[in-house]
Amino acid sequence: MNTRLPAATTKRPAKVSVNADLLEKAKGLGINLSQTLEDQLAILVRQIEAQAWLKQNARAMDAFNQRIEKDGIWSDGVRGF
């Protein structure tokens, strides 16, 4: 799973609708709307991709965990703690 988005990519304009009062407050605070949207959208995309990855790989992770519970890990007899 790719957890990072490319740093420099071609940008496209996107039409969005925003609450007018919120938009004015953000502008008054000097918030860069494009960068804020891009940053938060990247976070949301990574979260959704991570959830999808976990769902797709749940059987394999369960099988691995069951094997470890049953057989232990290779270093069980070697560890000093």
NORKA-V461652 format. One record per pair of residues at least 24 apart in sequence whose ideal C-beta (glycine too) atoms are under 7 Angstrom apart, sorted by the first residue. I is the first residue (numbers start at 1). J is the second residue. D is the distance in whole Angstrom. If there is no record, write none. Layout:
# NORKA-V461652
I & J & D
I & J & D
This chain:
# NORKA-V461652
1 & 49 & 6
1 & 53 & 5
3 & 46 & 6
5 & 42 & 5
